[in-house]
Amino acid sequence: MKIIGIEVFHIRVPLRKPFGLSKVLGTLTYTQPIIIKVFTDEGIIGLGEADPMVPFTEELPQSIKECLRHYLAPAVLGADPTNIAAVNEKMDKILKLNEMAKGAIDMACHDILGKAKGLPVYQLLGGCLRKEIPLAWGIGAGTPEENVDEVLEKVTAGRKTFMIKTAGLTLEEDIARVRAVREAFPDIHLLADANQGWQAAILTFWSSPSLIGTSRVWQ
């Protein structure tokens, strides 16, 4: 089997509800994933995706798109997509880093291999350890009442773990939101994520009372 062509799509997906990250990073209203189709001479098409989000990722939608079009796609044309290690070697030789762009092609090759063998990708990766994976629901910035209402809706739908954004305009505001959710739902798993919206004092590592020990390895 050979790769005979790759199509690259840059799309924009609006969120149903704006997601407040922090006072530093603002509010997320859409995502910009890059989708690829990898075509083979046997008619099997593999799908891959890269979903960058600046400033969390080093790669941009624009850089991934151009990287795929001008470097990685030409490098793997003619390669056997079922030999994924060889495909990754070709990509690493032509370009350093750019792991999200490379990951889209790697994902598409796994898709092709699974379709060719009639196997789900989880079997290609070693097998199934669990039937379900618990997911955390992200709660964006808002008032305490809005956050409680959103958690209530998702708890009713079966959610048990929540990540709440805690980077509002004031520390008191963040505390009020977390306290309101915790008091309303004492049994849920609750995570806090400040998204670079807090400032903290610099701790001196060597004088830290929590330091238990150190070790060094020398050749």
Rosetta silent file (secondary structure, phi, psi, omega in degrees, C-alpha in Angstrom):
SEQUENCE: MKIIGIEVFHIRVPLRKPFGLSKVLGTLTYTQPIIIKVFTDEGIIGLGEADPMVPFTEELPQSIKECLRHYLAPAVLGADPTNIAAVNEKMDKILKLNEMAKGAIDMACHDILGKAKGLPVYQLLGGCLRKEIPLAWGIGAGTPEENVDEVLEKVTAGRKTFMIKTAGLTLEEDIARVRAVREAFPDIHLLADANQGWQAAILTFWSSPSLIGTSRVWQ
SCORE:     score description
SCORE:     0.000 S_00000001
   1 L     0.000  142.240 -179.970    0.000    0.000    0.000 S_00000001
   2 L  -132.532  149.536  171.956    1.215    3.518   -0.805 S_00000001
   3 E   -80.197  123.892 -178.003    0.224    7.056    0.086 S_00000001
   4 E  -111.621  -10.473 -179.664   -0.800    8.790   -3.142 S_00000001
   5 E  -174.638  153.336  177.698   -2.168   12.080   -1.862 S_00000001
   6 E  -137.260  130.900  174.823   -2.926   14.212    1.176 S_00000001
   7 E  -109.151  139.802 -177.434   -5.571   16.918    1.546 S_00000001
   8 E  -120.242  128.652 -179.172   -5.293   19.567    4.265 S_00000001
   9 E  -124.022  130.300  174.097   -8.299   21.473    5.629 S_00000001
  10 E  -107.159  113.153 -175.480   -8.214   24.421    8.024 S_00000001
  11 L  -118.390  165.186  179.225  -11.630   24.758    9.652 S_00000001
  12 L  -125.962  122.841 -176.378  -13.235   26.973   12.283 S_00000001
  13 E  -116.760  108.015  178.973  -15.613   25.423   14.827 S_00000001
  14 E   -71.441  143.201  176.788  -17.679   27.846   16.936 S_00000001
  15 E   -81.423  145.791  177.380  -18.382   26.792   20.515 S_00000001
  16 E   -63.046  -32.998 -179.684  -21.993   26.487   21.619 S_00000001
  17 E  -136.611  128.909  177.174  -21.102   28.523   24.684 S_00000001
  18 E   -55.829  140.611 -175.100  -18.131   30.927   25.047 S_00000001
  19 E  -113.571  108.052 -179.040  -15.550   29.469   27.433 S_00000001
  20 E   -74.363  118.505 -178.598  -13.931   31.962   29.801 S_00000001
  21 E   -87.104  -65.743  178.486  -10.288   30.998   30.343 S_00000001
  22 E  -166.395  171.816  177.779   -8.815   33.774   32.497 S_00000001
  23 L   -67.612  -19.537  177.691   -8.312   37.521   32.676 S_00000001
  24 L   -83.963  -44.283 -173.063   -4.944   36.943   30.982 S_00000001
  25 L   -97.014  -10.344  176.262   -6.064   34.614   28.176 S_00000001
  26 E    80.725 -153.126 -175.349   -9.587   35.931   27.637 S_00000001
  27 E  -118.622  132.930  179.245  -12.573   33.948   26.385 S_00000001
  28 E   -89.673  124.907 -179.687  -12.516   31.119   23.858 S_00000001
  29 E  -115.783  -11.841  179.619  -15.331   31.316   21.301 S_00000001
  30 E  -161.052  163.625  172.715  -14.103   28.889   18.607 S_00000001
  31 E  -117.912  161.325 -178.090  -11.407   26.351   17.767 S_00000001
  32 L  -130.127   67.954 -179.602   -9.308   26.096   14.589 S_00000001
  33 L   -71.880  154.595  171.687   -8.419   22.442   13.977 S_00000001
  34 E  -105.819  122.822  179.508   -6.472   21.208   10.976 S_00000001
  35 E  -109.765  138.332  176.466   -8.022   18.093    9.401 S_00000001
  36 E  -126.497  150.710  170.365   -6.198   15.892    6.906 S_00000001
  37 E  -117.496  125.849  177.421   -7.202   13.103    4.541 S_00000001
  38 E  -107.678  118.742 -176.754   -4.507   10.618    3.538 S_00000001
  39 E   -98.876  143.602  179.229   -5.336    8.740    0.323 S_00000001
  40 E  -121.699  164.213 -179.841   -3.854    5.366   -0.633 S_00000001
  41 L   -73.382   -6.716  177.108   -3.546    3.411   -3.864 S_00000001
  42 L  -103.381    9.458  175.273   -5.885    0.770   -2.418 S_00000001
  43 L    85.165   -1.447  178.052   -8.740    3.210   -1.881 S_00000001
  44 L   -84.044  134.061 -179.917   -8.462    3.411    1.916 S_00000001
  45 E  -115.376  128.713  177.517   -8.610    6.950    3.304 S_00000001
  46 E  -105.485  141.947  179.406   -7.189    7.840    6.708 S_00000001
  47 E  -109.331  140.296  176.784   -8.276   10.852    8.763 S_00000001
  48 E  -139.589  162.088 -176.636   -6.053   12.850   11.092 S_00000001
  49 E  -146.398  145.521  167.030   -6.381   16.001   13.163 S_00000001
  50 E  -130.934  130.762 -175.012   -4.288   18.629   14.913 S_00000001
  51 L  -126.318   76.962 -177.762   -6.103   21.077   17.182 S_00000001
  52 L   -72.734  153.935  175.999   -3.684   23.805   18.312 S_00000001
  53 L  -144.787  103.470  178.975   -4.669   26.476   20.792 S_00000001
  54 L   -74.011  134.920    9.862   -2.401   29.462   21.248 S_00000001
  55 L   -98.715   16.322 -177.847   -0.809   30.136   23.752 S_00000001
  56 L   -74.099  -28.111 -178.633   -1.101   26.582   25.105 S_00000001
  57 L  -115.013  148.559  178.525    0.605   25.029   22.091 S_00000001
  58 L   -73.004  -26.398 -177.754    3.821   26.041   20.376 S_00000001
  59 L   -92.903  147.632  179.042    2.317   25.375   16.943 S_00000001
  60 L  -104.120  158.168  172.560   -0.243   27.593   15.220 S_00000001
  61 H   -54.819  -42.019 -178.342   -3.057   26.530   12.874 S_00000001
  62 H   -67.470  -39.867 -179.028   -1.253   28.406   10.108 S_00000001
  63 H   -69.791  -37.838  178.079    2.132   26.828   10.850 S_00000001
  64 H   -64.333  -44.142 -179.838    0.665   23.315   10.978 S_00000001
  65 H   -60.298  -48.229 -178.682   -1.110   23.845    7.672 S_00000001
  66 H   -69.444  -36.044  178.300    1.991   25.123    5.906 S_00000001
  67 H   -62.324  -43.520  179.479    4.205   22.479    7.518 S_00000001
  68 H   -65.774  -46.115 -174.913    1.941   19.706    6.251 S_00000001
  69 H   -66.989  -42.311 -169.000    1.588   21.134    2.757 S_00000001
  70 H  -101.306  -16.732 -176.086    5.207   22.024    2.058 S_00000001
  71 H  -124.717  -59.762 -170.698    7.276   19.580    4.137 S_00000001
  72 H   -74.275  -45.134  179.917    5.569   16.574    5.703 S_00000001
  73 H   -60.091  -48.563  176.994    3.065   15.611    2.996 S_00000001
  74 H   -60.454  -31.571 -176.951    5.700   15.608    0.201 S_00000001
  75 H   -69.188  -29.452 -175.178    8.036   13.623    2.464 S_00000001
  76 H  -103.184   -2.787  176.194    5.586   10.727    2.963 S_00000001
  77 L   -59.754  132.218 -177.998    4.136   10.485   -0.549 S_00000001
  78 L    89.440  -10.549 -179.817    4.825    6.975   -1.819 S_00000001
  79 L   -78.672  158.523  175.547    5.391    5.604    1.682 S_00000001
  80 L   -83.708  112.397 -175.935    3.539    2.604    3.082 S_00000001
  81 L   -68.553  -16.600  178.782    1.075    4.083    5.638 S_00000001
  82 L   -82.452  -12.073  173.533    0.841    0.757    7.482 S_00000001
  83 L   -97.269   78.034 -169.928    4.555    0.984    8.336 S_00000001
  84 H   -66.684  -34.713  178.436    3.982    3.784   10.808 S_00000001
  85 H   -61.800  -40.903  179.769    7.494    3.717   12.272 S_00000001
  86 H   -68.603  -37.231  177.161    8.978    4.313    8.809 S_00000001
  87 H   -62.008  -45.054  179.402    6.512    7.150    8.136 S_00000001
  88 H   -65.152  -34.451  177.609    7.528    8.843   11.382 S_00000001
  89 H   -64.741  -41.798  177.653   11.198    8.395   10.502 S_00000001
  90 H   -61.344  -42.803 -179.260   10.663   10.142    7.177 S_00000001
  91 H   -66.396  -40.843 -179.158    8.927   13.046    8.912 S_00000001
  92 H   -66.771  -31.864  179.426   11.645   13.372   11.557 S_00000001
  93 H   -71.872  -33.789 -175.550   14.356   13.455    8.892 S_00000001
  94 H   -84.592  -24.173 -173.774   12.709   16.237    6.901 S_00000001
  95 L  -156.445  136.534  176.038   11.725   18.430    9.875 S_00000001
  96 L   -86.505  156.421  176.868   12.506   18.757   13.569 S_00000001
  97 L    52.976 -136.474 -178.454    9.841   19.183   16.268 S_00000001
  98 L    51.523   48.977 -172.751    6.391   20.209   14.864 S_00000001
  99 H   -68.313  -31.246  179.433    4.884   17.282   16.751 S_00000001
 100 H   -68.759  -41.221  177.820    1.240   18.298   16.280 S_00000001
 101 H   -63.805  -44.461  177.791    1.626   18.438   12.504 S_00000001
 102 H   -64.325  -36.664 -179.011    3.404   15.074   12.507 S_00000001
 103 H   -62.663  -32.094  178.397    0.758   13.692   14.842 S_00000001
 104 H   -63.548  -42.845  178.077   -1.991   14.380   12.306 S_00000001
 105 H   -69.048  -42.358  177.315   -0.254   12.156    9.744 S_00000001
 106 H   -57.367  -43.132  179.288    0.543    9.535   12.380 S_00000001
 107 H   -62.829  -43.732  179.625   -3.137    9.489   13.374 S_00000001
 108 H   -64.342  -36.957  178.756   -4.260    9.091    9.768 S_00000001
 109 H   -67.485  -38.640  174.640   -1.833    6.200    9.262 S_00000001
 110 H   -62.668  -38.698  177.693   -3.217    4.421   12.321 S_00000001
 111 H   -61.497  -44.197  179.435   -6.688    4.958   10.866 S_00000001
 112 H   -64.087  -45.992 -179.300   -5.572    3.392    7.564 S_00000001
 113 H   -61.814  -42.708  178.239   -3.890    0.440    9.280 S_00000001
 114 H   -62.604  -41.112  178.750   -6.973   -0.240   11.401 S_00000001
 115 H   -68.023  -38.063 -179.186   -9.238   -0.139    8.355 S_00000001
 116 H   -67.161  -35.979 -177.614   -6.881   -2.392    6.371 S_00000001
 117 H   -93.992   -6.420 -178.043   -6.752   -4.992    9.154 S_00000001
 118 L    69.142   32.970 -177.023  -10.382   -4.646   10.208 S_00000001
 119 L  -124.908  144.669  171.913   -9.327   -3.713   13.747 S_00000001
 120 L   -69.598  152.264 -174.650  -10.153   -0.765   16.011 S_00000001
 121 H   -62.120  -30.699 -178.950   -7.150    1.425   16.734 S_00000001
 122 H   -62.097  -29.069  175.839   -7.174    0.551   20.441 S_00000001
 123 H   -73.082  -34.398  176.408   -6.217   -3.003   19.504 S_00000001
 124 H   -64.820  -28.418 -176.685   -3.361   -1.705   17.369 S_00000001
 125 L   -92.360    4.508  174.004   -2.137    0.224   20.416 S_00000001
 126 L   126.486   -9.912  176.799   -2.104   -2.784   22.721 S_00000001
 127 L   118.467  175.448 -175.905   -5.670   -3.676   23.657 S_00000001
 128 L  -102.206  123.041  178.104   -8.621   -2.540   25.743 S_00000001
 129 L  -100.770  -23.446 -178.443   -8.163   -2.008   29.491 S_00000001
 130 L  -151.433  150.264 -179.703  -11.500   -0.347   30.265 S_00000001
 131 L   -83.524  -26.482 -178.579  -14.885    0.067   28.632 S_00000001
 132 L  -134.357  149.652  176.424  -15.415    3.643   29.782 S_00000001
 133 L  -122.153  119.565  178.727  -13.160    6.626   30.491 S_00000001
 134 L   -66.902  138.790 -178.486  -14.398    9.255   32.969 S_00000001
 135 L  -116.156  144.917  175.011  -14.254   12.772   31.565 S_00000001
 136 E   -92.999  136.480  177.217  -13.912   16.097   33.356 S_00000001
 137 E   -95.903  128.509 -179.377  -16.306   18.863   32.366 S_00000001
 138 E   -85.301  130.373  177.092  -14.732   22.328   32.114 S_00000001
 139 E  -108.143  116.548 -179.127  -16.530   25.229   33.777 S_00000001
 140 L   -78.496 -179.307  179.054  -15.548   28.617   32.366 S_00000001
 141 L   -61.698  151.549 -179.791  -15.592   31.970   34.103 S_00000001
 142 L   171.173 -172.113  176.267  -18.940   33.251   35.315 S_00000001
 143 L   -82.530  162.119  175.908  -20.881   34.127   38.438 S_00000001
 144 H   -55.187  -40.393 -179.091  -21.228   31.636   41.307 S_00000001
 145 H   -65.531  -41.494  178.759  -24.884   31.159   40.380 S_00000001
 146 H   -64.509  -41.355  179.699  -24.063   30.475   36.725 S_00000001
 147 H   -65.618  -42.292  178.808  -21.386   27.961   37.664 S_00000001
 148 H   -62.991  -42.136  179.519  -23.688   26.125   40.078 S_00000001
 149 H   -62.806  -40.216 -179.095  -26.426   25.937   37.446 S_00000001
 150 H   -68.335  -41.535  177.746  -24.010   24.501   34.873 S_00000001
 151 H   -63.725  -40.804  178.444  -22.669   21.887   37.283 S_00000001
 152 H   -58.639  -44.366  179.341  -26.223   20.921   38.221 S_00000001
 153 H   -59.739  -42.811 -176.580  -27.081   20.359   34.565 S_00000001
 154 H   -79.265  -32.634  174.621  -24.046   18.130   34.033 S_00000001
 155 H   -62.843  -40.474  177.699  -24.378   16.245   37.332 S_00000001
 156 H   -61.664  -31.488  179.471  -27.938   15.416   36.309 S_00000001
 157 L   -84.650   -1.192  175.404  -26.504   14.041   33.052 S_00000001
 158 L   107.990    1.501  179.077  -24.093   11.805   34.984 S_00000001
 159 L   -72.640  146.070 -178.969  -20.892   13.866   35.213 S_00000001
 160 L  -127.999  -12.869 -177.715  -18.824   13.450   38.382 S_00000001
 161 E  -126.082  134.038 -175.984  -15.626   15.429   37.742 S_00000001
 162 E  -135.622  141.101  174.068  -15.399   19.151   37.014 S_00000001
 163 E  -113.680  119.537 -175.852  -12.584   21.566   36.250 S_00000001
 164 E  -109.232  131.393  178.236  -13.446   25.155   37.157 S_00000001
 165 E   -72.905  125.884 -176.667  -11.564   28.146   35.780 S_00000001
 166 L  -123.989   67.050  179.622  -10.298   30.256   38.691 S_00000001
 167 L  -146.555   55.910 -179.368   -8.752   33.352   37.180 S_00000001
 168 L   -81.278 -161.043 -177.432  -11.339   36.071   37.487 S_00000001
 169 L   -74.061  -31.210 -179.681  -10.807   39.740   38.179 S_00000001
 170 L  -135.620  155.983  177.057  -10.274   39.223   41.932 S_00000001
 171 H   -63.534  -38.872  179.990   -9.197   36.422   44.243 S_00000001
 172 H   -60.877  -37.330  179.061  -12.372   36.893   46.269 S_00000001
 173 H   -64.352  -43.519  178.996  -14.436   36.307   43.140 S_00000001
 174 H   -63.972  -43.717  179.988  -12.646   33.034   42.427 S_00000001
 175 H   -61.337  -41.142 -179.168  -13.051   31.846   46.017 S_00000001
 176 H   -63.842  -38.331 -179.378  -16.769   32.623   45.934 S_00000001
 177 H   -68.774  -46.485  179.990  -17.267   30.607   42.764 S_00000001
 178 H   -64.767  -42.881 -179.829  -15.384   27.551   43.982 S_00000001
 179 H   -62.033  -40.355 -178.520  -17.059   27.700   47.407 S_00000001
 180 H   -63.803  -42.688  179.811  -20.521   27.928   45.829 S_00000001
 181 H   -68.049  -43.064 -178.765  -19.924   24.865   43.653 S_00000001
 182 H   -65.362  -41.649 -179.667  -18.359   22.846   46.472 S_00000001
 183 H   -67.590  -33.958  179.679  -21.139   23.636   48.948 S_00000001
 184 H   -76.430  -29.302 -176.241  -23.826   22.782   46.409 S_00000001
 185 L  -135.242   79.077 -175.325  -22.108   19.534   45.340 S_00000001
 186 L   -68.852  -15.518 -173.224  -19.953   18.126   48.174 S_00000001
 187 L  -103.458   -2.248 -179.728  -19.443   14.744   46.496 S_00000001
 188 L   -82.234  159.207  170.799  -18.117   15.725   43.063 S_00000001
 189 E   -84.221  125.981 -173.622  -14.437   15.745   42.091 S_00000001
 190 E  -126.055  123.566  178.289  -13.471   19.404   41.676 S_00000001
 191 E  -112.365  147.976  177.178  -10.297   20.728   40.004 S_00000001
 192 E  -115.205  136.181 -178.081   -9.152   24.350   39.844 S_00000001
 193 E  -135.629  112.877 -175.303   -7.336   25.807   36.830 S_00000001
 194 L   -87.121  -12.241  178.076   -6.081   29.400   36.933 S_00000001
 195 L    48.288   48.968  175.350   -4.790   29.519   33.338 S_00000001
 196 L    65.627   16.402 -177.709   -1.874   31.798   34.231 S_00000001
 197 L   -90.347   -6.287  178.204   -4.262   34.296   35.822 S_00000001
 198 L  -106.753  159.413  171.020   -2.714   34.162   39.302 S_00000001
 199 L  -118.271  142.466 -178.372    0.607   35.410   40.609 S_00000001
 200 L  -132.620  151.474  176.811    2.570   33.523   43.254 S_00000001
 201 L   -68.357  146.298  178.462    5.616   34.253   45.376 S_00000001
 202 L   -79.548  125.999 -179.932    8.839   32.578   44.213 S_00000001
 203 L   -92.579  140.928  176.130    9.883   29.808   46.617 S_00000001
 204 L   -84.448  112.830 -171.060   13.529   29.122   47.353 S_00000001
 205 H   -59.742  -46.684 -171.991   13.939   25.471   46.490 S_00000001
 206 H   -69.926  -21.622 -179.945   16.910   24.634   48.695 S_00000001
 207 H  -100.757    6.648 -177.441   15.322   26.054   51.834 S_00000001
 208 L   -66.501  127.755  179.577   11.924   24.486   51.251 S_00000001
 209 L   -68.876  -13.087 -179.464   10.763   22.533   54.346 S_00000001
 210 L   -86.447   -5.752 -179.481    9.011   20.056   52.026 S_00000001
 211 L   -71.268  119.032 -177.361   12.306   18.897   50.506 S_00000001
 212 L   -91.958  -37.993 -178.993   12.821   15.314   51.634 S_00000001
 213 L  -174.913  169.879  176.567   16.033   14.473   49.833 S_00000001
 214 L  -131.006  158.262  175.990   18.122   14.827   46.708 S_00000001
 215 L  -147.309  151.528  177.977   19.891   12.357   44.451 S_00000001
 216 L  -135.371  145.347  178.404   22.331   12.603   41.575 S_00000001
 217 L  -119.132  124.647 -179.369   23.329   10.108   38.929 S_00000001
 218 L  -121.547  149.442  177.480   26.819   10.310   37.411 S_00000001
 219 L   -79.036    0.000    0.000   28.421    8.276   34.695 S_00000001
